[in-house]
Amino acid sequence: MSLRLKPPLEKSKPGAKAGQSYRKAVDRSTWFYLCQRHQSTYPHLRPYQFLKSYQSEIEYNDTNRRQFNKKLEDYNTGKLQADDSGSRLRPGKFDELEKTLVEWIILRRRLYQKHKIGVNWASIKIKLESWLENIRNGDNEELRDKYRGFNASDGWIKRCFDRAKLEGVQLHGEADDLPDEHVAQLMAGWCVMLRNKIEEYNVPLGRIYNADQTALFYRQLPSRIYVKRGAKRDIRGNKTHKDKERLTLMVSCAADGTKVPLCVVGKPKNPTCFQLCPGRKPPIQYFDQKSAWFDREITLKWIHFVFIPHHKKVYGELPCILLLDNFTGQKGFSKVDTDNLPNWLHLVYFPANVTNRHQPCDMGIISSLKTGYKTHLLQKYLNIFDTDGGYDEAAQLRKTKKRGLRGVEYGGKAHILDAMNILHSIWSVDGKYAFEDGIQRCWRKANILPIGLQTDINADLGSNSMSESNKSLSEDESHTLCEIMNAMYIAQESVQVNTDVNAFGLQGSFISEARMEQDEISEALENWISEEDNQDIIDEIIEEEAVNLEAGSEQDDQTEEEDDDPVGKRLVDQYNNKDNINTGDTIVKKQSQIEIYEHLQICHEFARREGMEEDDILLLTRFESALRKVQLKKTRHQPSITSFFSSKQK
């Protein structure tokens, strides 16, 4: 009887066993990016908290937690570099400029992840040119010689990216650079997918929505700066385009012309102007965000607090489809985010870089709303000319209002509530600038709906179609705005309003400049209406946000809108913050409050004795008023007996 031996056991192979998933190790470049992101943007989070958050973008487990702690030590000591091979990359010849470029691109990539602040090829070239200009004009002779004749070509930039392992750098901007045949190919498959979803859930026109966000410079008025749009030097750095004066709107509507209530995002957490609202409840939903943008968190708030309540009020919990663009703040929703949405809400995203041709809101809905807003704003300033007392009376009423409440009604710059009231008055009615028929025409022009639903829209509208013109203003709208501007010119010539004293809201506008010719007015209006789409201005906003993040500055949640009445404010701040005031050539010892008011009274008497204009004397009066208000706001404590005698002993 032969002995039967068991076959030898096979050695177990490394890797995942049957039925288990294989975890791919995190490479060095990813660790470098995560360490940099944690240290520069989220230093307040502990390492394990950062890994657990959605900002880390990798799985949280014990292995990654231990690795991350070790990588943070390597990052802080300089051992961890931005490459995935572990070996030190050989720098290029122009290593100083290359290092600066790589750090800037990493910064912009982080901004894109968080706020959709991307970068395009042209802005990279412009940035490199500015750095080269600084080098060539600098004091370092060795660097000047090194970079003499150097040209930052596309090939050199690409090699920098390759050496730094920078892949997938996100670019901002929409898709005029995509060829028509590529767009048609993308949309063909997408439209089939949309049609299948519409048929699967039996969704009619009224339950197919589109939503898109747009910027609005809600205080800006037309001026000569808009006459030559290509003059970048006139636009970049112009203080009227600072993001303090920018709101972001979420505009949403259904294919049958139904409008979802608007939503506004701004920087201030609690705008003072909301005190004017009954119960401090503004007419439009408001969210605060430090950059006044729709990021992932704000977009989710909009869905939960604006979109879902509107749909449930009209249709209950019947299925609907919400079409969104390829914006990272929306498509970056995590599984937890989408699991918390109702199962009757189906999100569908447009392909990248096609929204300017096929998104209904971009077919004229947003443009018409902003045209209406700016027309109404201009009309409000004209109306003040026509009231009894005009801007002089408005200036007197302004004195009775505290800072943050002095809006358009009092000849000041628009505050957030002014903007909301105008937008709400346009969007809440079926009228000019927001006709339901016009919204349906935009959906038809987008050409994304199945043939059956397109036929339904045609039956409602007839054969009238949208204009194919790329102009932001129609002839009728342009004519209306020209009439308002000309009427304001005539009124100004009649009463000679001082924009530095009474009409602060008109400062820097066409009213404070030499009168434009009619063709200049038309050109200025066309560019003013579409200024939020001006690439120069977009780049300027992006650059400001990048600089703020690079400097580590965070917007205070309580920050209020900039005061539109700056007279005396700078001197008051200087007086209260320093023991000695620097007036240029001399240092003046800080005076007591009584002494200051005595000096001001002497200045008043001297000004009148010398025949100074009353408007100029009013500036001094306003400074004194501002100073008194600051003093009244200071907290005063009545000392106790103990504290009184203890201070005396000192």
C-alpha positions as CSV (number, residue, x, y, z in Angstrom):
1,M,0.0,0.0,0.0
2,S,1.6,3.2,-1.2
3,L,1.7,6.3,1.0
4,R,-0.1,9.2,-0.5
5,L,1.4,12.5,0.4
6,K,-0.4,15.8,0.4
7,P,0.8,18.3,-2.2
8,P,3.0,21.0,-0.7
9,L,1.1,24.2,0.2
10,E,1.6,27.0,-2.3
11,K,3.2,30.1,-1.0
12,S,0.7,32.9,-0.7
13,K,1.3,35.7,-3.2
14,P,1.5,39.3,-2.1
15,G,-1.5,41.6,-2.8
16,A,-5.2,41.5,-2.2
17,K,-6.9,38.1,-1.7
18,A,-9.9,37.0,-3.7
19,G,-12.9,39.1,-2.9
20,Q,-10.8,41.9,-1.5
21,S,-9.9,45.2,-3.1
22,Y,-6.4,46.4,-3.6
23,R,-5.4,49.7,-2.1
24,K,-3.1,51.7,-4.2
25,A,-0.3,53.5,-2.3
26,V,-0.4,57.3,-2.3
27,D,2.5,58.6,-4.3
28,R,5.0,61.2,-3.2
29,S,3.6,64.0,-5.3
30,T,0.2,63.5,-3.8
31,W,1.7,63.6,-0.3
32,F,3.5,66.8,-1.1
33,Y,0.3,68.4,-2.4
34,L,-1.6,67.3,0.7
35,C,1.1,68.5,3.1
36,Q,1.2,71.9,1.3
37,R,-2.6,72.2,1.4
38,H,-2.8,71.4,5.1
39,Q,0.0,73.7,6.1
40,S,-1.0,76.7,4.0
41,T,-4.8,76.5,4.0
42,Y,-6.0,74.3,6.9
43,P,-3.3,74.6,9.6
44,H,-6.1,74.9,12.2
45,L,-7.0,71.3,11.6
46,R,-5.1,68.5,13.2
47,P,-3.6,66.0,10.7
48,Y,-6.1,63.3,11.4
49,Q,-9.0,65.8,11.1
50,F,-7.7,67.1,7.8
51,L,-7.5,63.5,6.5
52,K,-11.0,62.8,7.5
53,S,-12.3,65.9,5.8
54,Y,-13.3,66.1,2.1
55,Q,-10.4,68.5,1.5
56,S,-7.8,65.6,1.7
57,E,-9.3,63.6,-1.2
58,I,-7.8,60.3,0.0
59,E,-9.1,57.5,2.1
60,Y,-8.7,57.8,5.8
61,N,-7.2,54.7,7.5
62,D,-4.5,53.9,10.0
63,T,-1.8,53.5,7.4
64,N,-2.5,56.8,5.7
65,R,-2.8,58.5,9.1
66,R,0.7,57.3,10.1
67,Q,2.1,58.1,6.7
68,F,0.7,61.6,6.8
69,N,2.3,62.4,10.1
70,K,5.7,61.2,8.8
71,K,5.3,63.1,5.5
72,L,4.4,66.3,7.4
73,E,7.8,66.0,9.2
74,D,9.6,65.5,5.8
75,Y,7.7,68.4,4.2
76,N,8.6,70.8,7.0
77,T,12.3,69.7,6.8
78,G,12.4,70.0,3.0
79,K,12.9,66.2,2.4
80,L,9.6,65.9,0.7
81,Q,9.7,67.4,-2.8
82,A,7.0,67.9,-5.5
83,D,7.9,64.7,-7.4
84,D,6.8,61.1,-7.3
85,S,10.1,59.3,-7.8
86,G,11.9,60.2,-4.6
87,S,14.9,61.5,-6.5
88,R,15.8,65.2,-6.7
89,L,14.8,66.7,-10.0
90,R,17.5,68.4,-11.9
91,P,16.6,72.1,-12.1
92,G,16.4,74.0,-15.4
93,K,18.8,76.8,-16.3
94,F,16.5,79.5,-15.1
95,D,15.7,77.8,-11.8
96,E,14.6,81.0,-9.9
97,L,11.9,81.8,-12.4
98,E,10.9,78.1,-12.7
99,K,10.5,77.8,-8.9
100,T,8.3,80.9,-8.7
101,L,6.1,79.6,-11.6
102,V,5.7,76.2,-10.0
103,E,4.7,77.6,-6.6
104,W,2.3,80.0,-8.3
105,I,0.7,77.2,-10.3
106,I,0.3,75.0,-7.2
107,L,-1.4,77.9,-5.5
108,R,-3.8,78.4,-8.4
109,R,-4.5,74.7,-8.4
110,R,-5.5,74.9,-4.7
111,L,-7.7,77.8,-5.5
112,Y,-9.4,75.9,-8.3
113,Q,-10.1,73.0,-6.0
114,K,-11.7,75.3,-3.5
115,H,-13.3,78.2,-5.4
116,K,-13.0,77.5,-9.1
117,I,-10.2,80.1,-9.5
118,G,-8.4,78.5,-12.4
119,V,-5.7,79.8,-14.7
120,N,-5.4,80.0,-18.5
121,W,-2.3,79.9,-20.7
122,A,-2.5,83.6,-21.5
123,S,-2.5,84.6,-17.8
124,I,0.6,82.3,-17.2
125,K,2.4,84.2,-20.0
126,I,1.4,87.6,-18.6
127,K,2.5,86.6,-15.1
128,L,5.9,85.4,-16.4
129,E,6.4,88.7,-18.3
130,S,5.7,90.7,-15.2
131,W,8.2,88.6,-13.2
132,L,10.8,89.0,-16.0
133,E,10.2,92.8,-16.1
134,N,10.8,92.9,-12.3
135,I,14.1,91.0,-12.7
136,R,15.3,93.2,-15.6
137,N,14.5,96.4,-13.7
138,G,15.9,95.1,-10.4
139,D,19.2,95.8,-8.6
140,N,20.6,92.3,-9.0
141,E,23.1,92.7,-11.9
142,E,23.8,89.0,-12.0
143,L,20.2,88.1,-12.5
144,R,19.7,90.9,-15.1
145,D,22.6,89.4,-17.1
146,K,21.3,85.9,-16.7
147,Y,17.8,86.7,-18.0
148,R,18.9,89.1,-20.8
149,G,17.2,87.9,-24.0
150,F,15.3,85.1,-22.2
151,N,11.9,84.4,-23.6
152,A,9.4,82.3,-21.6
153,S,8.2,80.2,-24.6
154,D,5.3,77.7,-24.5
155,G,7.9,74.9,-24.7
156,W,9.8,76.2,-21.7
157,I,6.6,76.4,-19.7
158,K,5.7,72.9,-20.6
159,R,9.1,71.6,-19.6
160,C,8.7,73.3,-16.2
161,F,5.4,71.5,-15.7
162,D,7.1,68.2,-16.7
163,R,10.0,68.7,-14.3
164,A,7.6,69.6,-11.5
165,K,5.2,66.7,-12.3
166,L,2.4,69.2,-12.7
167,E,-0.4,67.3,-14.5
168,G,-4.0,68.3,-15.1
169,V,-3.6,72.0,-14.4
170,Q,-7.2,73.3,-14.6
171,L,-7.8,76.2,-16.9
172,H,-10.7,78.7,-16.5
173,G,-12.8,80.1,-19.3
174,E,-15.4,78.6,-21.5
175,A,-15.2,76.9,-24.7
176,D,-14.9,79.1,-27.7
177,D,-11.7,77.3,-28.4
178,L,-13.5,73.9,-28.9
179,P,-14.2,73.2,-32.6
180,D,-17.9,72.9,-33.6
181,E,-17.6,69.3,-34.6
182,H,-16.2,68.4,-31.2
183,V,-19.0,70.2,-29.4
184,A,-21.6,68.5,-31.7
185,Q,-20.0,65.1,-30.9
186,L,-20.1,65.8,-27.1
187,M,-23.7,67.1,-27.1
188,A,-25.0,64.2,-29.3
189,G,-24.3,61.6,-26.6
190,W,-25.3,63.9,-23.8
191,C,-28.7,64.7,-25.4
192,V,-29.4,61.0,-25.7
193,M,-28.7,60.6,-22.0
194,L,-30.9,63.5,-21.1
195,R,-33.8,62.2,-23.3
196,N,-33.5,58.8,-21.6
197,K,-33.8,60.4,-18.1
198,I,-36.7,62.5,-19.2
199,E,-38.5,59.4,-20.5
200,E,-37.5,57.2,-17.5
201,Y,-39.0,59.7,-14.9
202,N,-41.7,61.1,-17.2
203,V,-40.6,64.7,-16.6
204,P,-42.5,67.5,-18.4
205,L,-41.2,70.9,-19.3
206,G,-42.1,72.5,-15.9
207,R,-39.9,70.0,-14.0
208,I,-36.7,70.4,-16.1
209,Y,-34.6,73.1,-14.6
210,N,-31.3,74.8,-15.4
211,A,-29.3,76.8,-12.9
212,D,-26.2,79.0,-13.3
213,Q,-24.2,81.5,-11.3
214,T,-23.1,84.9,-12.5
215,A,-21.2,87.8,-11.0
216,L,-22.8,91.3,-10.7
217,F,-20.9,94.6,-10.0
218,Y,-24.0,96.0,-8.3
219,R,-22.6,99.5,-7.6
220,Q,-20.8,100.3,-10.9
221,L,-22.1,103.0,-13.2
222,P,-21.0,103.7,-16.8
223,S,-18.0,106.0,-17.4
224,R,-15.3,106.7,-20.0
225,I,-13.4,103.6,-18.8
226,Y,-15.8,101.5,-20.9
227,V,-15.3,103.4,-24.2
228,K,-12.1,101.5,-25.1
229,R,-12.6,98.0,-23.9
230,G,-9.2,96.8,-25.0
231,A,-7.3,99.3,-22.9
232,K,-6.4,96.8,-20.2
233,R,-4.3,99.4,-18.2
234,D,-7.5,101.4,-17.7
235,I,-9.5,98.5,-16.3
236,R,-6.9,96.6,-14.3
237,G,-6.4,98.3,-10.9
238,N,-9.5,100.5,-11.2
239,K,-10.9,100.5,-7.7
240,T,-14.5,100.3,-8.9
241,H,-13.8,96.7,-9.9
242,K,-12.7,95.5,-6.5
243,D,-14.6,92.3,-5.4
244,K,-16.0,94.2,-2.4
245,E,-18.6,95.6,-4.9
246,R,-19.4,92.2,-6.4
247,L,-22.3,89.8,-5.7
248,T,-22.8,86.4,-7.2
249,L,-26.3,85.4,-8.2
250,M,-27.7,81.9,-8.8
251,V,-30.3,82.2,-11.6
252,S,-32.6,79.2,-12.2
253,C,-35.6,78.5,-14.3
254,A,-37.7,75.7,-15.8
255,A,-38.2,74.9,-19.5
256,D,-41.8,76.1,-19.3
257,G,-40.7,79.6,-18.3
258,T,-41.2,79.2,-14.5
259,K,-38.6,81.1,-12.4
260,V,-37.0,79.7,-9.3
261,P,-36.4,82.5,-6.7
262,L,-33.0,84.2,-7.0
263,C,-30.2,83.6,-4.5
264,V,-27.4,86.1,-3.7
265,V,-23.9,85.4,-2.3
266,G,-21.9,88.3,-0.8
267,K,-19.0,88.8,1.6
268,P,-20.6,90.4,4.7
269,K,-22.0,87.9,7.2
270,N,-24.7,90.3,8.5
271,P,-25.1,93.3,6.1
272,T,-26.2,96.4,8.1
273,C,-28.7,97.3,5.4
274,F,-30.8,94.2,6.4
275,Q,-31.9,96.3,9.4
276,L,-34.2,98.0,6.9
277,C,-36.0,94.7,6.2
278,P,-39.1,93.6,8.3
279,G,-37.7,91.0,10.6
280,R,-34.3,91.4,9.0
281,K,-35.5,89.0,6.3
282,P,-34.3,90.3,2.8
283,P,-36.5,89.7,-0.3
284,I,-34.0,87.3,-1.7
285,Q,-32.2,84.4,0.0
286,Y,-28.7,85.6,1.0
287,F,-25.6,83.5,1.9
288,D,-22.2,84.8,2.9
289,Q,-18.9,83.5,1.6
290,K,-15.5,85.1,2.0
291,S,-14.9,85.4,-1.7
292,A,-18.6,86.0,-2.6
293,W,-18.7,82.9,-4.8
294,F,-20.8,79.7,-5.1
295,D,-18.5,77.0,-3.8
296,R,-19.6,73.4,-3.0
297,E,-21.0,74.3,0.4
298,I,-22.9,77.4,-0.8
299,T,-24.3,75.4,-3.8
300,L,-25.6,72.7,-1.5
301,K,-27.2,75.4,0.7
302,W,-28.9,76.8,-2.4
303,I,-30.3,73.4,-3.3
304,H,-31.6,72.7,0.2
305,F,-32.9,76.1,1.1
306,V,-34.0,77.6,-2.2
307,F,-34.5,75.1,-5.0
308,I,-36.1,72.1,-3.1
309,P,-38.6,74.3,-1.2
310,H,-39.6,76.0,-4.5
311,H,-40.1,72.7,-6.3
312,K,-42.0,71.1,-3.4
313,K,-44.3,74.1,-3.2
314,V,-45.3,73.8,-6.9
315,Y,-45.0,70.1,-7.6
316,G,-44.7,68.3,-4.3
317,E,-42.2,65.4,-4.6
318,L,-42.7,64.6,-8.3
319,P,-39.4,63.8,-10.1
320,C,-37.4,66.7,-11.6
321,I,-34.2,67.1,-13.4
322,L,-31.7,69.9,-12.5
323,L,-29.1,70.8,-15.2
324,L,-25.9,72.2,-13.9
325,D,-22.7,73.3,-15.5
326,N,-19.4,71.5,-15.1
327,F,-18.4,73.8,-12.3
328,T,-16.3,72.1,-9.6
329,G,-18.3,73.6,-6.7
330,Q,-21.3,71.5,-8.0
331,K,-19.7,68.5,-9.6
332,G,-17.4,68.2,-6.6
333,F,-20.3,66.9,-4.4
334,S,-19.3,63.9,-2.3
335,K,-21.4,60.7,-2.0
336,V,-22.6,62.0,1.4
337,D,-23.8,65.2,-0.2
338,T,-25.8,63.4,-2.9
339,D,-27.2,60.8,-0.5
340,N,-28.7,63.7,1.5
341,L,-30.6,65.0,-1.5
342,P,-34.2,63.7,-2.1
343,N,-34.4,60.7,-4.5
344,W,-36.8,62.6,-6.7
345,L,-34.1,65.2,-7.6
346,H,-31.8,64.1,-10.4
347,L,-28.7,66.2,-11.1
348,V,-27.4,66.2,-14.7
349,Y,-24.1,68.0,-15.6
350,F,-23.3,69.6,-18.9
351,P,-20.1,68.4,-20.6
352,A,-17.1,70.7,-20.0
353,N,-16.8,73.8,-22.2
354,V,-20.2,73.7,-23.9
355,T,-22.4,75.9,-21.6
356,N,-21.9,79.1,-23.6
357,R,-23.6,77.4,-26.6
358,H,-26.1,75.0,-25.0
359,Q,-27.0,76.2,-21.4
360,P,-30.4,77.9,-21.4
361,C,-29.4,80.5,-18.8
362,D,-26.4,81.5,-21.0
363,M,-28.7,82.1,-24.0
364,G,-29.9,85.5,-22.7
365,I,-31.7,84.9,-19.4
366,I,-28.8,86.1,-17.2
367,S,-27.9,88.8,-19.7
368,S,-31.4,90.2,-19.7
369,L,-31.6,90.2,-15.9
370,K,-28.4,92.1,-15.5
371,T,-29.4,94.6,-18.2
372,G,-32.7,95.2,-16.3
373,Y,-30.8,95.7,-13.0
374,K,-28.4,98.2,-14.4
375,T,-31.2,100.1,-16.2
376,H,-33.2,100.3,-13.0
377,L,-30.2,101.4,-11.0
378,L,-29.4,104.3,-13.5
379,Q,-33.1,105.3,-13.5
380,K,-33.1,105.6,-9.7
381,Y,-30.2,108.1,-9.8
382,L,-32.1,110.0,-12.5
383,N,-35.2,110.1,-10.3
384,I,-33.3,111.9,-7.5
385,F,-32.7,114.8,-9.9
386,D,-36.4,115.1,-10.5
387,T,-37.5,115.1,-6.8
388,D,-38.0,118.3,-4.8
389,G,-34.6,119.4,-3.5
390,G,-32.8,116.8,-5.6
391,Y,-29.4,115.6,-4.4
392,D,-29.1,118.5,-1.9
393,E,-32.2,117.2,0.0
394,A,-30.9,113.6,-0.3
395,A,-27.6,114.6,1.2
396,Q,-29.4,116.1,4.2
397,L,-31.4,112.9,4.7
398,R,-28.2,110.9,4.5
399,K,-27.0,112.6,7.7
400,T,-29.8,111.0,9.6
401,K,-28.9,107.5,8.5
402,K,-26.1,105.5,10.0
403,R,-23.3,103.9,8.0
404,G,-24.5,100.9,5.9
405,L,-28.0,102.3,5.4
406,R,-27.1,105.2,3.1
407,G,-28.1,103.7,-0.2
408,V,-29.3,104.9,-3.6
409,E,-32.4,106.5,-2.1
410,Y,-30.1,109.1,-0.4
411,G,-27.8,109.6,-3.4
412,G,-25.2,107.1,-2.1
413,K,-23.8,104.0,-3.6
414,A,-26.1,101.0,-3.8
415,H,-25.9,98.6,-0.8
416,I,-26.8,94.9,-1.0
417,L,-30.4,95.5,-0.1
418,D,-30.8,98.0,-2.9
419,A,-29.4,95.4,-5.3
420,M,-31.8,92.7,-3.9
421,N,-34.9,95.0,-4.2
422,I,-34.1,95.8,-7.8
423,L,-33.4,92.2,-8.8
424,H,-36.5,91.0,-7.0
425,S,-38.7,93.6,-8.7
426,I,-37.6,92.3,-12.1
427,W,-37.5,88.5,-11.4
428,S,-40.7,88.2,-9.4
429,V,-43.0,89.4,-12.2
430,D,-43.7,88.3,-15.8
431,G,-42.4,91.6,-17.2
432,K,-39.6,93.2,-19.2
433,Y,-36.2,91.6,-18.7
434,A,-37.7,88.4,-17.3
435,F,-40.6,87.4,-19.6
436,E,-41.6,83.7,-19.3
437,D,-41.9,83.6,-23.1
438,G,-38.3,84.9,-23.3
439,I,-37.1,82.2,-21.0
440,Q,-38.8,79.5,-23.2
441,R,-37.1,81.0,-26.2
442,C,-33.7,80.7,-24.5
443,W,-34.4,77.0,-23.8
444,R,-35.4,76.5,-27.5
445,K,-32.2,78.3,-28.6
446,A,-30.1,76.0,-26.4
447,N,-31.4,73.1,-28.5
448,I,-31.0,70.4,-25.8
449,L,-34.5,69.1,-25.3
450,P,-36.1,66.1,-27.1
451,I,-38.0,66.8,-30.2
452,G,-41.4,66.3,-28.5
453,L,-40.7,68.9,-25.8
454,Q,-39.2,71.3,-28.4
455,T,-42.5,71.0,-30.3
456,D,-44.4,71.9,-27.1
457,I,-42.4,75.1,-26.8
458,N,-42.9,75.9,-30.4
459,A,-46.7,75.5,-30.0
460,D,-46.6,78.0,-27.1
461,L,-44.3,80.6,-28.7
462,G,-45.1,80.4,-32.4
463,S,-42.3,80.9,-35.0
464,N,-40.6,83.9,-33.3
465,S,-37.0,83.0,-32.5
466,M,-34.2,84.4,-30.5
467,S,-31.8,86.8,-32.2
468,E,-28.4,85.3,-33.1
469,S,-26.6,88.5,-32.4
470,N,-23.8,88.3,-29.9
471,K,-24.4,91.8,-28.6
472,S,-25.3,92.1,-25.0
473,L,-27.8,95.0,-25.6
474,S,-30.7,95.0,-28.1
475,E,-31.4,98.3,-30.0
476,D,-34.4,98.9,-27.8
477,E,-32.5,98.4,-24.5
478,S,-29.6,100.6,-25.8
479,H,-32.0,103.3,-26.8
480,T,-33.6,103.3,-23.3
481,L,-30.2,103.5,-21.5
482,C,-29.0,106.3,-23.9
483,E,-32.1,108.3,-23.0
484,I,-31.5,108.0,-19.3
485,M,-27.9,109.0,-19.6
486,N,-28.7,112.0,-21.8
487,A,-31.4,113.0,-19.3
488,M,-28.9,112.8,-16.5
489,Y,-26.4,114.9,-18.5
490,I,-29.1,117.6,-19.0
491,A,-30.1,117.6,-15.3
492,Q,-26.4,117.8,-14.2
493,E,-25.8,120.8,-16.5
494,S,-28.8,122.5,-14.9
495,V,-28.1,122.0,-11.2
496,Q,-24.4,121.2,-11.1
497,V,-24.4,118.4,-8.5
498,N,-21.1,118.0,-6.6
499,T,-20.4,114.3,-6.6
500,D,-17.7,114.7,-3.9
501,V,-20.2,116.3,-1.4
502,N,-23.9,115.4,-2.1
503,A,-24.0,112.7,-4.8
504,F,-21.5,110.1,-3.6
505,G,-23.2,107.4,-5.6
506,L,-22.2,109.2,-8.8
507,Q,-18.5,109.4,-8.0
508,G,-16.3,108.1,-10.8
509,S,-19.3,107.9,-13.2
510,F,-20.0,109.7,-16.4
511,I,-21.6,112.5,-14.4
512,S,-18.3,113.5,-13.0
513,E,-16.5,113.5,-16.4
514,A,-16.6,115.5,-19.6
515,R,-19.7,114.7,-21.7
516,M,-19.3,111.8,-24.1
517,E,-20.4,111.8,-27.7
518,Q,-23.4,109.7,-28.7
519,D,-21.3,106.9,-30.3
520,E,-19.1,106.9,-27.1
521,I,-22.2,106.5,-25.0
522,S,-23.4,103.5,-27.0
523,E,-20.0,101.8,-26.8
524,A,-19.7,102.5,-23.0
525,L,-23.1,101.1,-22.4
526,E,-22.5,97.9,-24.4
527,N,-19.3,97.3,-22.4
528,W,-20.8,98.3,-19.1
529,I,-23.6,95.8,-19.4
530,S,-21.3,92.9,-20.2
531,E,-18.4,94.0,-17.8
532,E,-18.7,90.8,-15.7
533,D,-17.8,88.8,-18.8
534,N,-14.7,90.9,-19.6
535,Q,-11.7,88.6,-19.3
536,D,-9.5,91.5,-18.1
537,I,-11.8,92.0,-15.1
538,I,-12.1,88.3,-14.5
539,D,-8.3,87.9,-14.4
540,E,-8.0,90.9,-12.1
541,I,-10.5,89.4,-9.6
542,I,-8.7,86.0,-9.8
543,E,-5.4,87.6,-9.3
544,E,-6.6,89.5,-6.2
545,E,-8.0,86.3,-4.6
546,A,-4.7,84.5,-5.4
547,V,-2.7,87.2,-3.8
548,N,-5.0,87.2,-0.7
549,L,-4.6,83.5,-0.3
550,E,-0.9,83.6,-0.8
551,A,-0.6,86.3,1.8
552,G,-2.7,84.2,4.1
553,S,-5.3,87.0,4.5
554,E,-8.8,85.9,5.5
555,Q,-11.9,88.0,5.0
556,D,-13.5,88.8,8.4
557,D,-16.9,87.3,8.5
558,Q,-18.3,90.5,10.0
559,T,-16.8,92.7,7.3
560,E,-19.3,95.3,6.1
561,E,-19.6,97.0,2.8
562,E,-17.1,99.8,2.2
563,D,-18.5,103.1,3.3
564,D,-19.5,105.3,0.4
565,D,-18.9,108.5,2.4
566,P,-15.2,108.5,3.0
567,V,-14.8,112.1,4.0
568,G,-12.8,112.4,7.2
569,K,-12.8,108.6,7.9
570,R,-9.1,108.2,7.1
571,L,-8.0,111.0,9.4
572,V,-10.3,109.8,12.2
573,D,-8.8,106.3,12.0
574,Q,-5.3,107.8,12.0
575,Y,-6.2,109.9,15.0
576,N,-7.6,107.1,17.1
577,N,-4.8,104.6,16.3
578,K,-1.8,106.7,17.0
579,D,-0.4,108.8,19.9
580,N,1.4,111.0,17.3
581,I,0.0,111.9,13.9
582,N,2.4,112.0,11.0
583,T,1.4,114.8,8.7
584,G,4.4,114.5,6.3
585,D,7.1,116.9,7.4
586,T,6.3,117.1,11.1
587,I,5.1,114.9,13.9
588,V,2.2,116.5,15.8
589,K,1.5,115.4,19.4
590,K,-2.0,113.9,19.9
591,Q,-4.4,116.5,21.2
592,S,-7.2,116.1,23.7
593,Q,-10.8,115.8,22.5
594,I,-11.7,119.4,23.7
595,E,-8.6,120.8,22.0
596,I,-9.5,119.1,18.7
597,Y,-13.0,120.6,18.7
598,E,-11.6,124.1,19.5
599,H,-9.2,123.8,16.6
600,L,-12.1,122.8,14.3
601,Q,-14.1,125.8,15.4
602,I,-11.2,128.0,14.5
603,C,-10.9,126.4,11.1
604,H,-14.6,127.0,10.5
605,E,-14.3,130.7,11.3
606,F,-11.2,131.1,9.2
607,A,-12.8,129.4,6.2
608,R,-15.8,131.7,6.3
609,R,-13.7,134.8,6.8
610,E,-11.6,133.9,3.7
611,G,-14.8,133.4,1.6
612,M,-14.5,129.6,1.1
613,E,-17.4,127.9,-0.7
614,E,-20.1,126.4,1.6
615,D,-19.7,123.0,-0.1
616,D,-16.1,122.9,0.9
617,I,-16.9,124.0,4.4
618,L,-19.4,121.2,4.6
619,L,-16.5,118.7,4.2
620,L,-15.1,120.0,7.5
621,T,-18.5,119.8,9.1
622,R,-18.8,116.2,8.0
623,F,-15.3,115.4,9.4
624,E,-16.3,116.8,12.8
625,S,-19.6,114.8,12.8
626,A,-17.7,111.6,11.9
627,L,-15.2,112.3,14.8
628,R,-18.0,112.8,17.3
629,K,-19.7,109.6,16.3
630,V,-16.5,107.6,16.8
631,Q,-16.0,109.1,20.2
632,L,-19.6,108.3,21.2
633,K,-19.2,104.7,20.2
634,K,-16.2,104.2,22.6
635,T,-17.1,102.2,25.7
636,R,-16.9,104.2,28.9
637,H,-16.7,102.4,32.3
638,Q,-17.5,104.1,35.6
639,P,-14.6,103.2,37.9
640,S,-15.3,101.4,41.2
641,I,-13.9,102.8,44.5
642,T,-11.3,100.1,44.6
643,S,-10.1,100.6,41.0
644,F,-10.1,104.4,41.4
645,F,-7.8,104.4,44.4
646,S,-5.6,101.7,43.0
647,S,-5.0,103.7,39.9
648,K,-4.3,106.8,42.0
649,Q,-1.6,104.9,44.0
650,K,0.1,103.9,40.7
